[in-house]
């Protein structure tokens, strides 16, 4: 059996696992199909995701349900204004023999649910930077690797501004996707109310093991990509950069800053996974477009003119596409 045949079988297994995960999650979460799809892509691409939506859209429940389906250790951190970096990373304490020992914080898990991440000051938010990028923690000069796979799935409420702190650009850039949740349809809300007021609790089953997830992550990196798809992704990101030779007129008029190289990388990784989940073995331009808004929306910074004329990040990206 050739290596290519093995990769094809593994790609088919990933697509099947994604469908099984969607089916399990749908036992608890009604609708939000696009959100679930993007979350699964971020998992298979070894990326982090930021979920943004008004209260009551099941952001926290979605992440908790996903962690149950993946057979991974999960910790929830409720971000508050008085949270300290040591509350996330852990701290050195003195034992009864007066020796220093490190007590691990909640960051030492496979899935971190960072609930209302923008409710803590930048000093505490920065505690996540090394963990999200290097998958490790440094405390007291000692380096502690985190168990793989490792994901930060954060939630944020876009309405309340009092007592919140905008995420630093460097931290936003570490999130593969920003996923925006919308209100459910009338039919979906009927089903939500029917389920949640009946007293019946759905049980979800574990679909993937830790080792299977790591194998799928390695598979995504091996998926071939044609040059014209690479060129499309890189050109799309270049169009968002005001002042560059490749900038688009829309970006020159409405953006202060464009996306960096991470956006190009995440567009290709996301397109690869999107293709595999849809039964293809190599991504095309449509796969890049499918993940473009989630990759780019938190990496471009609008100017005052865009605010005044009602140009949202999503509208700008849609016109660039």
C-alpha positions as CSV (number, residue, x, y, z in Angstrom):
1,X,0.0,0.0,0.0
2,X,1.5,3.4,-1.0
3,X,1.9,6.4,1.3
4,X,-0.5,8.3,-1.0
5,X,-3.2,5.7,-0.5
6,X,-2.7,5.9,3.3
7,X,-3.1,9.7,3.1
8,X,-6.3,9.4,1.1
9,X,-7.8,6.9,3.6
10,X,-6.8,9.2,6.4
11,X,-8.4,12.2,4.6
12,X,-11.6,10.2,4.3
13,X,-11.4,9.3,8.0
14,X,-11.1,13.0,8.8
15,X,-14.2,13.9,6.8
16,X,-16.2,11.1,8.5
17,X,-15.0,12.1,11.9
18,X,-16.0,15.7,11.2
19,X,-19.5,14.5,10.3
20,X,-19.7,12.4,13.4
21,X,-18.6,15.4,15.5
22,X,-21.3,17.6,14.0
23,X,-23.9,15.0,14.7
24,X,-22.9,14.7,18.4
25,X,-22.7,18.5,18.8
26,X,-26.2,18.9,17.3
27,X,-27.6,16.8,20.1
28,X,-27.0,19.8,22.4
29,X,-26.5,22.8,20.0
30,X,-29.4,23.8,17.7
31,X,-28.3,25.3,14.4
32,X,-25.0,27.3,14.3
33,X,-23.7,24.9,11.5
34,X,-21.2,27.4,10.1
35,X,-19.9,28.1,13.6
36,X,-19.4,24.4,14.4
37,X,-17.7,23.9,11.0
38,X,-15.2,26.7,11.7
39,X,-14.5,25.4,15.2
40,X,-13.7,21.9,13.8
41,X,-11.4,23.4,11.2
42,X,-9.5,25.3,13.9
43,X,-9.1,22.1,15.9
44,X,-7.8,20.0,12.9
45,X,-5.5,22.9,12.0
46,X,-4.1,23.2,15.5
47,X,-5.4,26.7,15.8
48,X,-7.3,28.8,18.4
49,X,-10.7,30.4,17.9
50,X,-12.5,33.4,19.3
51,X,-16.3,33.2,19.5
52,X,-18.0,36.6,19.5
53,X,-21.7,36.9,20.2
54,X,-24.4,38.4,22.5
55,X,-25.3,36.6,25.7
56,X,-27.5,33.5,25.4
57,X,-26.2,32.1,22.1
58,X,-24.6,29.1,23.7
59,X,-21.0,30.0,23.1
60,X,-19.8,28.5,26.4
61,X,-22.1,25.4,26.0
62,X,-20.7,24.9,22.4
63,X,-17.1,24.8,23.6
64,X,-18.0,22.5,26.5
65,X,-19.8,20.1,24.2
66,X,-17.0,20.0,21.8
67,X,-14.5,19.2,24.5
68,X,-16.6,16.2,25.6
69,X,-16.7,14.9,22.0
70,X,-12.9,15.0,21.7
71,X,-11.8,13.0,24.8
72,X,-9.5,15.8,25.9
73,X,-8.8,17.5,29.3
74,X,-10.6,20.8,29.4
75,X,-10.5,23.7,31.9
76,X,-12.7,26.7,32.0
77,X,-11.2,30.1,33.1
78,X,-13.7,32.8,33.9
79,X,-11.9,36.0,33.0
80,X,-12.6,38.8,35.5
81,X,-11.0,42.2,36.2
82,X,-9.1,40.9,39.3
83,X,-7.7,37.8,37.6
84,X,-3.9,37.6,37.8
85,X,-1.4,35.9,35.5
86,X,-0.6,33.3,38.2
87,X,-4.3,32.4,38.3
88,X,-3.9,31.1,34.7
89,X,-0.3,29.9,34.6
90,X,0.3,28.7,38.1
91,X,2.9,29.8,40.6
92,X,5.9,28.7,42.7
93,X,5.0,27.9,46.3
94,X,7.0,26.8,49.3
95,X,6.3,23.4,50.7
96,X,6.7,22.3,54.3
97,X,10.4,21.6,53.8
98,X,10.8,25.2,52.6
99,X,11.5,24.1,49.0
100,X,10.0,25.9,46.1
101,X,7.7,23.8,43.9
102,X,5.6,24.8,40.9
103,X,1.8,24.4,41.2
104,X,0.4,24.2,37.7
105,X,-2.5,26.5,36.8
106,X,-5.6,25.8,34.7
107,X,-3.6,26.5,31.4
108,X,-2.2,22.9,31.7
109,X,-5.0,21.2,29.8
110,X,-5.8,20.3,26.2
111,X,-8.7,22.7,25.8
112,X,-8.9,26.1,27.5
113,X,-12.3,27.8,27.6
114,X,-11.4,31.4,28.1
115,X,-14.8,32.7,29.0
116,X,-15.3,36.5,28.4
117,X,-11.6,36.9,27.7
118,X,-11.9,40.7,27.3
119,X,-13.0,41.2,30.9
120,X,-9.4,41.0,32.3
121,X,-6.6,43.7,31.9
122,X,-3.9,43.3,29.3
123,X,-1.4,42.2,31.9
124,X,-3.4,39.1,32.5
125,X,-4.3,38.6,28.9
126,X,-0.6,38.5,28.0
127,X,-0.2,35.4,30.2
128,X,-1.8,33.5,27.2
129,X,0.6,34.8,24.5
130,X,3.4,32.3,25.0
131,X,1.0,29.4,25.5
132,X,-1.0,30.2,22.4
133,X,2.1,30.6,20.1
134,X,4.8,28.3,21.5
135,X,2.5,25.8,23.3
136,X,4.6,26.3,26.5
137,X,4.7,28.3,29.7
138,X,7.7,30.0,31.4
139,X,7.5,30.6,35.1
140,X,10.4,31.6,37.3
141,X,12.8,31.1,34.5
142,X,11.7,27.5,34.0
143,X,10.2,26.3,30.7
144,X,7.1,24.0,30.9
145,X,5.8,22.4,27.7
146,X,2.1,22.1,27.4
147,X,0.4,18.8,26.5
148,X,-0.5,18.5,22.8
149,X,-3.0,19.1,21.3
150,X,-3.6,22.5,22.9
151,X,-6.4,24.9,22.0
152,X,-7.6,28.2,23.4
153,X,-11.3,28.6,22.6
154,X,-12.3,32.1,23.9
155,X,-15.7,33.8,24.1
156,X,-16.4,37.6,24.0
157,X,-19.5,39.7,24.4
158,X,-19.5,42.5,21.8
159,X,-22.2,44.6,23.5
160,X,-20.9,45.5,27.0
161,X,-18.0,47.9,27.0
162,X,-17.9,48.9,30.7
163,X,-15.4,46.9,32.5
164,X,-13.9,45.4,29.4
165,X,-10.4,45.6,27.8
166,X,-9.8,45.3,24.1
167,X,-7.6,42.4,23.2
168,X,-4.1,43.4,22.1
169,X,-3.5,43.1,18.4
170,X,-0.7,40.6,19.1
171,X,-3.1,38.4,20.9
172,X,-5.9,38.7,18.3
173,X,-3.4,37.7,15.6
174,X,-2.8,34.4,17.5
175,X,-6.4,33.3,17.0
176,X,-6.8,31.5,13.7
177,X,-10.5,32.4,13.5
178,X,-12.8,35.0,14.9
179,X,-16.2,33.4,14.7
180,X,-19.3,35.6,15.0
181,X,-22.5,34.0,16.2
182,X,-25.9,35.4,15.1
183,X,-29.4,35.0,16.5
184,X,-31.1,31.7,15.7
185,X,-33.9,31.5,13.2
186,X,-37.5,31.3,14.4
187,X,-37.6,27.5,13.9
188,X,-34.3,27.0,15.6
189,X,-35.4,29.1,18.6
190,X,-38.6,27.0,18.9
191,X,-36.4,23.9,19.0
192,X,-34.0,25.5,21.6
193,X,-36.9,26.4,23.9
194,X,-38.5,23.0,23.4
195,X,-35.3,21.1,24.4
196,X,-34.2,23.3,27.3
197,X,-37.6,23.4,29.0
198,X,-38.4,19.7,28.8
199,X,-36.0,18.5,31.5
200,X,-34.3,16.1,29.0
201,X,-30.5,16.3,28.9
202,X,-28.8,15.0,25.8
203,X,-25.6,12.9,26.3
204,X,-22.8,13.3,23.8
205,X,-20.3,10.6,23.0
206,X,-16.5,10.9,22.5
207,X,-15.7,10.7,18.8
208,X,-11.9,11.3,18.6
209,X,-8.9,10.4,20.8
210,X,-6.0,12.7,21.5
211,X,-3.8,10.6,19.2
212,X,-6.3,10.7,16.3
213,X,-6.5,14.5,16.5
214,X,-2.7,14.8,16.3
215,X,-2.7,12.5,13.3
216,X,-5.3,14.6,11.5
217,X,-3.3,17.8,12.3
218,X,-0.2,16.2,10.6
219,X,-2.4,15.2,7.7
220,X,-3.6,18.8,7.1
221,X,0.0,20.0,6.8
222,X,0.7,17.4,4.1
223,X,-2.3,18.3,1.9
224,X,-1.0,19.5,-1.5
225,X,-1.9,23.0,-2.7
226,X,-1.5,24.3,-6.2
227,X,0.4,27.5,-6.9
228,X,-2.6,29.4,-8.1
229,X,-4.4,28.8,-4.8
230,X,-1.4,30.0,-2.9
231,X,-1.1,33.1,-5.0
232,X,-4.8,33.8,-4.5
233,X,-4.5,33.6,-0.7
234,X,-1.4,35.7,-0.5
235,X,-2.8,38.3,-3.0
236,X,-6.0,38.6,-1.0
237,X,-4.1,39.4,2.2
238,X,-1.8,41.8,0.3
239,X,-4.9,43.7,-0.9
240,X,-5.8,44.6,2.7
241,X,-2.5,46.5,3.4
242,X,-2.9,50.3,2.9
243,X,0.2,51.9,1.3
244,X,1.5,48.7,-0.3
245,X,1.9,48.1,-4.0
246,X,-0.8,45.5,-4.0
247,X,-3.4,47.4,-1.9
248,X,-7.0,47.5,-3.0
249,X,-8.7,50.9,-3.4
250,X,-11.2,49.8,-0.7
251,X,-8.4,49.2,1.7
252,X,-6.7,52.5,1.0
253,X,-10.0,54.3,1.7
254,X,-11.3,52.4,4.7
255,X,-8.4,50.6,6.5
256,X,-5.7,51.8,8.9
257,X,-3.9,48.4,9.0
258,X,-4.1,45.3,7.0
259,X,-3.5,41.6,7.8
260,X,0.0,40.1,8.4
261,X,1.6,36.9,7.1
262,X,-0.2,34.7,9.7
263,X,-3.4,35.5,7.7
264,X,-1.9,33.9,4.6
265,X,-0.8,30.9,6.5
266,X,-4.2,30.4,8.2
267,X,-6.1,30.9,4.9
268,X,-4.2,28.0,3.4
269,X,-4.4,25.8,6.4
270,X,-8.2,26.5,6.7
271,X,-8.7,25.9,3.0
272,X,-6.9,22.6,3.2
273,X,-9.1,21.4,6.1
274,X,-12.3,22.8,4.5
275,X,-11.5,20.8,1.3
276,X,-10.9,17.5,3.1
277,X,-14.1,17.9,5.2
278,X,-16.0,18.4,1.9
279,X,-14.6,15.3,0.2
280,X,-11.8,16.9,-1.8
281,X,-8.1,16.1,-1.5
282,X,-6.7,19.5,-2.4
283,X,-8.2,23.0,-1.8
284,X,-9.4,25.4,-4.5
285,X,-10.1,29.1,-4.4
286,X,-13.7,28.4,-3.1
287,X,-12.2,26.8,0.0
288,X,-10.0,29.9,0.6
289,X,-13.1,32.1,0.3
290,X,-15.0,29.9,2.7
291,X,-12.6,30.7,5.6
292,X,-11.6,34.2,4.5
293,X,-14.0,36.2,6.7
294,X,-13.2,34.3,9.9
295,X,-9.4,34.6,9.2
296,X,-9.3,38.3,8.2
297,X,-12.0,40.1,10.1
298,X,-10.0,40.4,13.3
299,X,-6.7,41.2,11.5
300,X,-7.8,44.4,9.7
301,X,-8.3,47.7,11.4
302,X,-10.9,50.1,10.0
303,X,-10.4,53.9,10.0
304,X,-12.9,56.6,11.0
305,X,-14.2,56.9,7.4
306,X,-15.2,53.3,7.4
307,X,-17.1,53.8,10.7
308,X,-18.8,56.9,9.3
309,X,-19.9,55.3,6.1
310,X,-21.0,51.9,7.7
311,X,-18.2,49.7,6.2
312,X,-17.9,46.7,8.6
313,X,-15.0,44.3,8.4
314,X,-17.2,41.7,6.8
315,X,-18.4,44.1,4.1
316,X,-14.9,45.1,3.3
317,X,-13.7,41.4,3.1
318,X,-16.8,40.5,1.0
319,X,-16.0,43.2,-1.6
320,X,-12.3,42.2,-1.6
321,X,-13.4,38.7,-2.5
